[in-house]
Amino acid sequence: MNISSIKSILIILVVIGHLIQYTIDKDFYINNYFYQLIYSFHMPAFMFISGYLFKKRSIDKFYKYIIIYLITGLAVLDKDFKILISNPDEGFWYFYILAIFYLFYNSLNSQKNLFIFLLFSIILIYFKIDLRYLLYYIIFFSAGIYFKLKINSIKYFLNLYINKYINIFLILFMIFLPLIFPNLKEQDIFLLLFYRIILPVLSIIIIIRNLKFYNSNKYINAIAKNTGLIYIYHLIYFYKIEINYLTVTALIISTLILCIKINRH
């Protein structure tokens, strides 16, 4: 499975989504077509890929992600520790959610990790963590783990039942839906469920169905290997630097140079 291309596309969509939110259409971004399209699937798809890449006995990543989340939250966002723990929607939340998932799944086959998970759970309960993000994204993280276990049978099933015409229809459906329902995130409960569950699932099906079309090169690989760095770097830009087209251009160029140089080493 060509993860490099998928990760590169998704992190680029993350940056574009934040560009729309903080610069291009910052006053009306919630109704921006491209913003709605990107946010209908990109982070669930990222969690799916993260689940696919999950490996047992990788508890060290829990410590890595939780440290990154706390340092960036305290130093960059100037947030209170209690808010960072209780509200995963703050800033660099992706690392926080990922840390908890890594801890949870590593606790399933280790008494030591289970003890750490129980202890950490007590801390989360004490600080009254908002569970909505955890419960939502664990669906897609777990789906990625399951897909890795059943990759051949799932790919065979999708290739068998989703021919090229259905595939094209699903892609067009994803693209045009925000035009049909421009305020999709603010609609009734049925459309909200559609936006939060059905569209992300469709996007993952499209990604799996079209795996053979993804190609890699040294630039794509460089971006894919440094998605975490790009995630941190571009958010620091948006939070701490006055954003205009000049600084955005500097962000893009410097990020690419940094990724390529790191990849060479």
C-alpha positions as CSV (number, residue, x, y, z in Angstrom):
1,M,0.0,0.0,0.0
2,N,1.5,3.3,-1.1
3,I,1.3,5.3,2.2
4,S,3.7,8.0,1.1
5,S,1.4,9.5,-1.5
6,I,-1.7,9.3,0.7
7,K,0.0,10.9,3.7
8,S,1.5,13.6,1.5
9,I,-1.9,14.5,0.0
10,L,-3.6,14.5,3.4
11,I,-1.1,16.8,5.1
12,I,-1.2,19.2,2.1
13,L,-5.0,19.2,2.6
14,V,-4.5,20.0,6.3
15,V,-2.4,23.0,5.4
16,I,-4.8,24.2,2.7
17,G,-7.7,23.9,5.1
18,H,-5.9,26.0,7.7
19,L,-4.9,28.5,5.0
20,I,-8.6,29.0,4.1
21,Q,-9.5,29.2,7.8
22,Y,-6.8,31.7,8.8
23,T,-6.1,33.8,5.7
24,I,-8.0,33.3,2.5
25,D,-11.6,33.3,3.9
26,K,-11.1,33.7,7.6
27,D,-14.4,35.6,8.2
28,F,-16.6,33.1,6.3
29,Y,-14.4,30.0,6.1
30,I,-17.1,27.8,7.6
31,N,-19.2,28.2,4.4
32,N,-16.2,28.0,2.0
33,Y,-16.7,25.2,-0.5
34,F,-13.1,23.9,-0.4
35,Y,-13.0,24.1,3.4
36,Q,-16.2,22.0,3.7
37,L,-14.9,19.5,1.1
38,I,-11.5,19.1,2.9
39,Y,-13.0,18.9,6.4
40,S,-15.5,16.3,5.3
41,F,-12.9,13.6,5.2
42,H,-9.2,14.6,5.7
43,M,-8.7,14.0,9.4
44,P,-10.8,10.8,9.6
45,A,-8.7,9.6,6.6
46,F,-5.5,10.6,8.5
47,M,-6.6,8.6,11.5
48,F,-7.3,5.6,9.3
49,I,-3.8,5.8,7.9
50,S,-2.4,6.2,11.4
51,G,-4.3,3.1,12.5
52,Y,-2.9,1.2,9.4
53,L,0.6,2.2,10.5
54,F,0.1,1.3,14.1
55,K,2.5,-1.4,15.4
56,K,2.2,-3.4,18.7
57,R,4.8,-2.7,21.3
58,S,5.1,1.0,20.3
59,I,4.3,2.5,23.7
60,D,7.2,4.9,23.2
61,K,5.1,6.8,20.7
62,F,2.6,7.5,23.5
63,Y,5.2,9.4,25.4
64,K,6.5,11.1,22.3
65,Y,3.1,12.4,21.2
66,I,1.9,13.4,24.6
67,I,5.2,15.4,25.2
68,I,4.9,17.1,21.8
69,Y,1.2,18.0,22.5
70,L,1.9,19.5,26.0
71,I,5.0,21.4,24.9
72,T,3.4,22.9,21.9
73,G,0.2,23.6,23.7
74,L,1.9,25.3,26.7
75,A,4.6,27.2,24.7
76,V,2.9,28.0,21.4
77,L,-0.8,28.3,22.4
78,D,-0.2,29.6,26.0
79,K,-2.9,27.3,27.1
80,D,-3.6,26.2,30.7
81,F,-2.6,22.6,31.4
82,K,-6.1,21.7,32.6
83,I,-7.6,23.0,29.3
84,L,-5.1,21.0,27.2
85,I,-5.9,17.8,29.1
86,S,-9.7,18.3,29.2
87,N,-10.3,19.7,25.7
88,P,-8.7,17.7,22.8
89,D,-10.0,20.3,20.4
90,E,-7.2,22.7,21.3
91,G,-4.5,23.4,18.7
92,F,-2.2,20.4,18.3
93,W,-5.0,17.9,19.3
94,Y,-4.0,15.3,16.7
95,F,-0.9,14.3,18.8
96,Y,-3.0,14.1,21.9
97,I,-5.7,11.8,20.4
98,L,-3.0,9.7,18.7
99,A,-1.1,9.3,22.0
100,I,-4.2,8.0,23.8
101,F,-4.9,5.5,21.0
102,Y,-1.4,4.2,21.0
103,L,-1.6,3.8,24.8
104,F,-5.0,2.0,24.6
105,Y,-4.0,-0.5,21.9
106,N,-0.6,-1.2,23.5
107,S,-2.4,-1.9,26.9
108,L,-4.3,-4.8,25.4
109,N,-1.3,-7.1,25.4
110,S,0.8,-5.8,28.3
111,Q,0.0,-5.6,32.0
112,K,2.5,-2.8,32.4
113,N,0.9,-0.7,29.6
114,L,-2.5,-1.6,31.0
115,F,-1.5,-0.1,34.4
116,I,-0.2,3.0,32.6
117,F,-3.5,3.3,30.7
118,L,-5.6,2.9,33.8
119,L,-3.5,5.6,35.6
120,F,-3.7,7.9,32.6
121,S,-7.5,7.3,32.5
122,I,-7.8,8.4,36.1
123,I,-6.0,11.7,35.1
124,L,-8.4,12.2,32.2
125,I,-11.4,11.6,34.3
126,Y,-10.1,14.0,37.0
127,F,-9.7,16.7,34.4
128,K,-13.1,15.9,32.9
129,I,-11.9,15.2,29.3
130,D,-14.3,15.8,26.5
131,L,-14.7,12.3,25.1
132,R,-16.3,13.3,21.8
133,Y,-13.1,13.5,19.8
134,L,-11.8,10.3,21.2
135,L,-15.0,8.3,20.5
136,Y,-15.3,9.7,17.0
137,Y,-11.7,9.2,15.8
138,I,-11.2,5.8,17.4
139,I,-13.7,4.5,14.8
140,F,-11.3,5.4,12.0
141,F,-8.1,4.5,13.8
142,S,-9.5,1.1,14.6
143,A,-10.7,0.7,11.0
144,G,-7.1,1.3,9.8
145,I,-5.8,-1.5,12.1
146,Y,-8.5,-3.8,10.9
147,F,-7.8,-3.0,7.3
148,K,-4.1,-3.9,7.7
149,L,-5.2,-7.3,9.1
150,K,-7.6,-7.9,6.2
151,I,-6.0,-5.8,3.4
152,N,-6.1,-8.4,0.6
153,S,-9.7,-9.5,1.2
154,I,-10.9,-5.9,1.6
155,K,-9.1,-4.7,-1.6
156,Y,-10.5,-7.7,-3.5
157,F,-14.0,-7.0,-2.3
158,L,-13.9,-3.3,-3.2
159,N,-12.3,-4.0,-6.6
160,L,-15.0,-6.6,-7.3
161,Y,-18.1,-4.6,-6.3
162,I,-16.9,-1.0,-7.0
163,N,-16.3,-0.9,-10.8
164,K,-14.7,2.2,-12.5
165,Y,-18.2,3.8,-13.0
166,I,-19.2,3.5,-9.4
167,N,-15.7,4.7,-8.4
168,I,-16.1,7.8,-10.6
169,F,-19.6,8.4,-9.2
170,L,-18.3,8.3,-5.6
171,I,-15.6,10.7,-6.4
172,L,-17.9,13.2,-8.1
173,F,-20.5,12.7,-5.3
174,M,-17.8,13.7,-2.7
175,I,-16.8,16.7,-4.8
176,F,-20.2,18.1,-5.5
177,L,-22.0,17.4,-2.2
178,P,-20.7,20.7,-0.5
179,L,-22.2,22.6,-3.5
180,I,-25.6,21.0,-3.0
181,F,-25.5,21.5,0.7
182,P,-23.3,24.6,1.3
183,N,-23.9,24.6,5.0
184,L,-23.7,20.9,5.5
185,K,-22.1,21.1,9.0
186,E,-25.0,23.2,10.3
187,Q,-27.8,21.1,8.9
188,D,-30.1,18.7,10.8
189,I,-28.9,15.6,12.7
190,F,-29.3,13.3,9.7
191,L,-27.1,15.5,7.4
192,L,-24.6,16.0,10.3
193,L,-24.4,12.2,10.7
194,F,-23.9,12.0,6.9
195,Y,-21.1,14.6,7.1
196,R,-19.4,13.0,10.1
197,I,-19.6,9.3,9.2
198,I,-20.8,8.6,5.7
199,L,-18.5,11.0,3.8
200,P,-15.3,10.0,5.7
201,V,-16.2,6.3,5.1
202,L,-16.7,7.0,1.4
203,S,-13.4,8.9,1.2
204,I,-11.6,5.9,2.8
205,I,-13.3,3.5,0.3
206,I,-12.1,5.8,-2.6
207,I,-8.6,5.8,-1.2
208,I,-8.4,2.0,-1.0
209,R,-10.1,1.5,-4.3
210,N,-7.6,3.8,-6.1
211,L,-4.4,2.6,-4.4
212,K,-2.8,1.6,-7.7
213,F,-3.0,5.1,-9.0
214,Y,-0.8,6.6,-6.3
215,N,2.8,7.3,-7.3
216,S,5.7,8.3,-5.2
217,N,8.9,10.3,-5.8
218,K,11.6,11.8,-3.6
219,Y,9.5,15.0,-2.9
220,I,6.4,13.0,-1.9
221,N,8.5,10.7,0.3
222,A,10.1,13.7,1.9
223,I,6.7,15.2,2.8
224,A,5.3,11.8,3.9
225,K,8.2,11.2,6.3
226,N,7.8,14.6,7.9
227,T,4.0,15.0,8.3
228,G,4.3,15.5,12.0
229,L,6.9,18.2,11.5
230,I,4.8,20.0,8.9
231,Y,1.8,19.8,11.2
232,I,3.7,21.5,14.0
233,Y,5.6,23.9,11.8
234,H,2.6,25.3,9.9
235,L,0.4,25.7,13.0
236,I,3.2,27.7,14.7
237,Y,3.2,29.9,11.7
238,F,-0.5,30.5,11.9
239,Y,-0.6,31.0,15.6
240,K,2.5,33.2,16.1
241,I,3.2,35.0,12.8
242,E,1.2,37.6,11.1
243,I,-0.3,35.8,8.2
244,N,-0.3,37.3,4.7
245,Y,0.5,35.9,1.2
246,L,4.2,36.7,1.7
247,T,4.5,34.7,4.9
248,V,2.4,31.9,3.5
249,T,4.8,31.6,0.5
250,A,7.7,31.6,2.9
251,L,6.0,28.8,4.9
252,I,5.5,26.6,1.9
253,I,9.0,27.1,0.5
254,S,10.8,26.7,3.9
255,T,8.7,23.6,4.7
256,L,9.6,21.9,1.4
257,I,13.3,22.7,1.8
258,L,13.3,21.5,5.4
259,C,11.6,18.2,4.5
260,I,14.0,17.5,1.6
261,K,17.1,18.2,3.7
262,I,15.9,16.0,6.6
263,N,15.0,13.3,4.1
264,R,18.5,13.3,2.7
265,H,19.9,12.6,6.2
